[in-house]
Amino acid sequence: MNMHGIFAPALENGTEDRPTLWSHVKDVMRRRRMVMLIVVLPTLLLAGYYYLIASDQYQSEAHFVVRSADSPSASPSGFGQLLGLTTAGGAGGDAASVSDYLESHDAVEKLRQDIDLVDRFRRPEVDIVSRLGQQDPTPEGLLKYYQGKVSARTDHDTGITTLTVRAFRPDDTYAIIRSLLVMGEQQVNSINARSYNDAIASSKRQLVEAERAAAEVQDNMTAFRQDKADIDPEGSGKAQIGLVSTLRANLAAAQAQLETAGAFLSRTSPQYIALSRQVRSLQTQLASQSARLAGSSAGSGATIANNLGGYDDLRLRQEFAGKRYEAAAAALAQARDRAQRQQLYLVRIVDANMPVKSLYPQRGRVVLTAFLALLLIYSIGWLIAAGVKEHAA
């Protein structure tokens, strides 16, 4: 039997069907070529890249809050109130400044030096699209790439800052985020140091000035004592007043005795003459000591009264300088206490984790979003074209 004769019809039918099917497919593609070009082909290319080429990226996340020991008057809200955290006053602004620092040139440069940031973004297994382009990138180029991988955002309602880092290896991600947390703490310490120094600088300056004034007055008092050869002018003045009072009392007693003796003794008698000499001597001593105490009628600059006046002026200045020094010391202590209560602290609420599973790129979500977006664009274009055709007809 001729086998070719038996299967010839089937072969002929198959040969005829295949061109017919292919022609149908080509016809559909021809009629739907705009859909294929605008929607299907870009979606297939994007899916091919993400599912076949794009490298896995691992993400680590940490939460922290910057707060001060001194609670402000304003009350937090939401989750921050539940945690007992504060966001009002300067702490909220300082938290934002820490977030800004973690995304800045300074942070990138420090990471570049400390943990070799460039090599961690240029691992050999990373695809060319995702990898950092240059081995020695410019600071601007590295910062732009870094900001695409690192994010620090502060929620002003709760005061919580969320720090996220993405890299191509789990240990790289963990190393970067741990370094950033340490850098954030160092930045808070730097803010504390500047704030503390600024807060007490004025009080320190006032204390130094008060101490200098007190020392100057003390030096003047020492020079005054040395110049007057009197270690205690006030005590000397009291002693001189006591001596003058004693001389006056002795003179009064001698004069009374002389008057009594004159009633029954001759003025030429030795006893009367002795009493007269005693009275004159006491008068001379009294005049001399009174002149030394308060000065004669002609005036004298070296009297105890003048010395005591200068000494009292210096002592008054010394008391004023002492009170000024005490006030400045108290103000400095208060400034230090206030600055201590306003010190900031970086509190880690959620510490960084070592990632295990890659979360990026989100392949399905990206491809589906791109497909829907392209389909929407095509639909809008088709509607516009159909409207134009209908209007032209």
SULSUL-V309529 format. One record per pair of residues at least 4 apart in sequence whose C-alpha atoms are under 7 Angstrom apart, sorted by sequence separation. I is the first residue (numbers start at 1). J is the second residue. If there is no record, write none. Layout:
i->(I	I)
j->(J	J)
This chain:
i->(2	3	4	7	8	9	10	11	12	13	14	16	17	18	19	20	21	22	23	24	25	26	27	28	29	32	33	34	35	36	37	38	39	40	41	42	43	44	45	46	47	48	49	50	76	77	78	79	80	81	87	88	90	91	92	93	94	95	96	97	98	99	100	103	104	105	106	107	108	109	110	111	112	116	117	118	119	122	126	127	137	138	139	140	141	142	143	144	145	146	147	155	169	170	171	172	173	174	175	176	177	178	179	180	181	182	183	184	185	186	187	188	189	190	191	192	193	194	195	196	197	200	201	202	203	204	205	206	207	208	209	210	211	212	213	214	215	216	217	218	219	220	221	222	223	224	225	226	232	233	234	235	236	237	238	239	240	241	242	243	244	245	246	247	248	249	250	251	252	253	254	255	256	257	258	259	261	262	265	268	269	270	271	272	273	274	275	276	277	278	279	280	281	282	283	284	285	286	287	288	289	290	291	295	296	302	303	304	305	306	307	308	309	310	311	312	313	314	315	316	317	318	319	320	321	322	323	324	325	326	327	328	329	330	331	332	333	334	335	336	337	338	339	362	363	364	365	366	367	368	369	370	371	372	373	374	375	376	377	378	379	380	381	382	383	384	385	386	387	388	389	35	36	49	76	80	87	102	111	112	126	137	154	155	167	225	262	267	268	290	291	295	301	302	80	101	111	112	154	155	167	225	267	154	166	265	153	154	165	295	76	122	152	153	294	76	121	122	152	153	262	293	294	75	76	121	152	261	292	293	294	151	152	165	292	293	151	74	150	151	258	71	150	72	149	150	72	149	258	67	258	67	68	67	255	66	254	251	66	65	251	251	108	247	105	248	247	244	103	244	121	244	102	120	99	240	99	96	92	237	87	55	87	237	55	87	54	86	53	233	234	233	80	102	233	79	80	77	78	77	76	102	98	98	221	65	65	64	65	63	64	217	63	64	63	62	63	217	218	62	217	61	62	61	60	61	214	59	60	59	60	59	214	58	59	213	214	57	58	57	58	57	58	210	56	58	60	59	60	210	211	58	210	207	207	206	207	203	203	204	203	200	200	199	200	199	196	192	192	188	188	188	185	178	177	174	174	170	170	170	70	69	70	69	68	69	68	69	68	67	68	66	67	66	67	66	65	66	64	65	64	65	64	63	64	63	64	63	62	63	62	62	61	60	61	60	60	60	59	58	58	58	59	57	58	56	57	58	57	56	57	56	51	50	47	46	43	43	43	39	39	38	39	38)
j->(6	7	8	11	12	13	14	15	16	17	18	20	21	22	23	24	25	26	27	28	29	30	31	32	33	36	37	38	39	40	41	42	43	44	45	46	47	48	49	50	51	52	53	54	80	81	82	83	84	85	91	92	94	95	96	97	98	99	100	101	102	103	104	107	108	109	110	111	112	113	114	115	116	120	121	122	123	126	130	131	141	142	143	144	145	146	147	148	149	150	151	159	173	174	175	176	177	178	179	180	181	182	183	184	185	186	187	188	189	190	191	192	193	194	195	196	197	198	199	200	201	204	205	206	207	208	209	210	211	212	213	214	215	216	217	218	219	220	221	222	223	224	225	226	227	228	229	230	236	237	238	239	240	241	242	243	244	245	246	247	248	249	250	251	252	253	254	255	256	257	258	259	260	261	262	263	265	266	269	272	273	274	275	276	277	278	279	280	281	282	283	284	285	286	287	288	289	290	291	292	293	294	295	299	300	306	307	308	309	310	311	312	313	314	315	316	317	318	319	320	321	322	323	324	325	326	327	328	329	330	331	332	333	334	335	336	337	338	339	340	341	342	343	366	367	368	369	370	371	372	373	374	375	376	377	378	379	380	381	382	383	384	385	386	387	388	389	390	391	392	393	40	41	54	81	85	92	107	116	117	131	142	159	160	172	230	267	272	273	295	296	300	306	307	86	107	117	118	160	161	173	231	273	161	173	272	161	162	173	303	85	131	161	162	303	86	131	132	162	163	272	303	304	86	87	132	163	272	303	304	305	163	164	177	304	305	164	88	164	165	272	86	165	88	165	166	89	166	275	85	276	86	91	91	279	91	279	279	95	95	282	283	143	282	143	286	286	286	147	289	167	290	152	172	152	293	153	154	159	304	156	126	158	308	127	159	127	159	127	307	308	308	158	180	311	158	159	157	158	158	158	184	184	187	314	159	160	160	161	160	161	314	161	162	162	162	163	317	318	163	318	163	164	164	164	165	318	164	165	165	166	166	321	166	167	321	322	166	167	167	168	168	169	321	168	170	173	173	174	324	325	173	325	325	328	328	329	328	331	332	332	332	335	335	336	339	339	343	344	344	345	346	346	352	352	353	354	354	355	356	341	341	342	342	342	343	343	344	344	344	345	344	345	345	346	346	346	347	346	347	347	348	348	348	349	349	350	350	350	351	351	352	352	352	353	353	354	355	355	355	357	358	359	358	359	358	359	360	360	360	361	361	363	363	367	367	367	370	371	371	374	374	375	378)
